[in-house]
Amino acid sequence: MYRNKTEIFNRINSQKGQIAILIDPEKIETDRQLSALISKAQAASIDYFFIGGSTVTRKDMEHVVSYLKENTKIPLVIFPGSSHQISPDADAILLLSLLSGRNPDYLIGHHILASHELHKSKLEILPTAYILIEGGTKSSVAYVSQTTPIPLEQEQIALQTAIAGVMQGKKVIYFDAGSGAKNTVPPALIEMTTHELPDYPVIVGGGIRTIDDIQNFKNSANVIVIGNHIEKNPEFLLDIALMKSKENFEF
């Protein structure tokens, strides 16, 4: 039965500049591919694996999570695209409410469908204010959810949406420019949010494809999520490893 566990939440909230790799199970063709990704992620001291996607089947979801659980100690957090994207082998689930849109299915509908299973599971539940920011492309999540992202320049609306989310009881804020975005979420928005809501961890993703992009968020976002770029260029994890080794040396 669901318990109010806080281990992953406390870990996310403990510091800025953590890095998560987003794995879309639909894009994993072989276990060998997944094994290679695990090796590079461990070498880069990645903090979390986020697992999910807009159109992932339950079978693919459970297989990837199970394989990761057996082969790595990196915490596994479900980033669900629908109510069936659940696996008991994960450590936690981001219970996403898409507050930037007005589609009731993604505000509460999928949550109701998954509620009984989540209530009986041992997953740590992370109620999350999920806010899409226009990233210069039509993202899959915007298409599937049939919602419109907040315009890139409307930082005040995005901030007000985050504040409304925490007043509703959300414990985590997630700003996402979407998979394959041309532009990242504005770093100034993340800085504004952490200033206004210092007790709530902020996750940022979408369009992050360079070390400079990571550096733009490392002092403001608790978790920086990299997905599409790793799919195309898994060697980028070696660049992250080098970045971290330099930081440790400087320290």
N, C-alpha and C positions, 0 to 999 in steps of 0.2 A: 504494500500500500504506500501511496505517496507520503513522503516525509519532507519537512522543510529543511532540506540539507543546504549547506552554504559553502562547501569546500571549493567548488569551481568558481562560484561568485567571489569568494574571498581572494582566490588566486588572481582572477581577472582584475579585481579592484585594488590589488596590492601595489601595482606599479604601472608606469606609462611605458609605451614603446614595445610591448610584447607583440609577437608576430604569429599569425595563424595562416595555415595553408588551407584553402578551400578545395575540397575534392568533390567533383561531380561524378557519382558512380556510373552514370550513363556514358561517361567518356573514358572509363577504365576498361580496356579491352582484355587484359590478361593480368594474372596475379604477378607475373614477372615485372610488368610495368609498375604495379603497385609496390612491389618489393624495392625496386630501384628508387622510387620516390621516397619511401621510408628511409632508406640509407642516406640519401642526400639531405632529407629534412633533419635527421638526427645529427648529421655532421654540421648542419647550420644552427643547431640548438633551437629549432622551431618550438614554440610554446604550446600550440594547439593544432589539432586537425579539426576543421569544420567540415562536415559531410552533409551534402544535400544538393538539390537542384530543382529547377522548375517542373521537370517532367520525369523524374526518377521513379522507377517501379520499386515496390517493396522488396522484391527478390534481390535486385541489384543493391539496394540500400543495405539489407541485412548481410549480404555477402561481403561487401566492402568493409563495413563496420566490424564484422566478425574477424576478417583477415587482419585488419589493423590492430584489433584487441590482442590477437595472438602474437603479433610481431613487433609491437612497439609499446613503450611506456608513456608516450606522448598522450595527454588527455584528449578524449574524443568528444566533440560537441556537435550535436545534430543541428543543422541549419535547414529546417524543413521547408519544402515548397508546397506541401499538401499534407493532409491529415494522416495518410498512410506511411509517411516517411518517418518511421519510428523503429528503433532497434534496442532491445534490452541490453546489448553489449556496450552501448555508449555510456559515457560518464554523465552527460548532461544534455539538455535540449534547450535551444533558444525558442521560447514560446512567443513567436513573432506576431504582433498586431500591426498591420500595415496602416499606420496612422496618417500617412501622406495621401492615402486614397480613401475612397468612400464605398468600396466594394464590401458589403457585409460579410461575404464569405471569408475574406482575409482580415477582417476586423474581429470576428467571433465565430463564424460558421465552421471553419476547419477545427477550431479549438473544441467546439462542442462534439464534433465527430470523434476527436481523439481523446476526449476527456476521460472516458472510462478506462481505456488502456493506460493512459498516463497516470491516472490515479492509483492503479494497481502496480505500476512499475516502480523500480528503484532509481529511476533517472532523477537527477537534480533538475528541477524546473527553474528556468531563468525567464521570468516575464519581461519581454523586450519591446520597447517602442521602436518599431522598424520604420525608417523614414527614407524614401527614395528621393534622390537629388538628380536633376537632369544632368546627364553625363556626356551629351553630344551624340548619343546613339539611342536607338529604340531597344532597350534591354529586354531580355526574355521575361524577367519578372514583371515588367510593366505590361508586356503583351499578354502574358498568361493571366495576370490579375485584372487586366482591363482598367488600369488606373494611370493617372498622369503624374509624373514626378514633380516635385517642387522645382521651379526654375532656379538655375544656378545662382542668379544674382539676388534671389529673394532669401537672403540669410536670416532676416528677422522672422519671416514666416516659419522657416525651418526650426529656428530656436524656440519659437512659441509652441510649435508642434511637440518638440521634445519636452518642454515644461508641462504642457497639458498631459503628456504621457506619464510623467512621474507623479503628477497629481492624481492620475487614475490608479496609481499603484505599480506602474512598471518600475523595474529595478535596474534595467540596462537600457542604454540608448544606442541604436545602430543606425548610422548614416551610410547609405549605399548609393553609389553612382551607377551601379549595375555592371553585369559581366561585359567585358570588352569596351568599357566606356573610354571615350577619347579624353575626357577630362576627369580628374579626381574631384571628390568633394572639396570645397574651398577650405584650406587649412584654417583660415580665420573663423569659419563656422565652428570648427572643433574647439578652437581656443575660446570662443565666446561661450560655448556650451559648458566646457569644464569650469569656466569662471563662474557662470550662473548656477551650475548644478555640480558643485565640487564633490558631493557624496555619491554621485552616480557614475559608474564606469561607462566610457564611451568607446564604441567599436566603429571603425571606419573601413570601407572597402570600395572597390570599383576603380578601375583605371590605374592602379598602382603597378608600375612596371619598371621603375628605376630605383637605385639606391637613394637618389635625391628625393624621390616621392616618399620613401620611407622616412628619411630625415625630416621632411616637412611635418610629419605627424608624431615623431617619436617622443616629443615632450608634452604632447597634449592628449593624444588618444591612448587609451589603455591597451587596445588590441588593434593591430593593423592587419587587414585581411588581403591576401594575395591569392588570386584564383586563376583567371584566364591566362595571365602571363606565364604562370608556372606550367600550365597545360601545353603552351606553345614552346616554352623554353625552360625545361626543368633545371638546366645548368645555372639559372639565375640563383638557385639555392646556394651555389658555391660562392657567388658574389655576396650573398647575405652572410655566409660563414666568414668571409674575409672581412666584411664590415664589422662583424662582432669581435673578431680577433683583434682588430685595430683598436676598437673601443676598450677592450680589456687591457690591451698593452698601454694605452694612454692612461687608463685608470691606475 
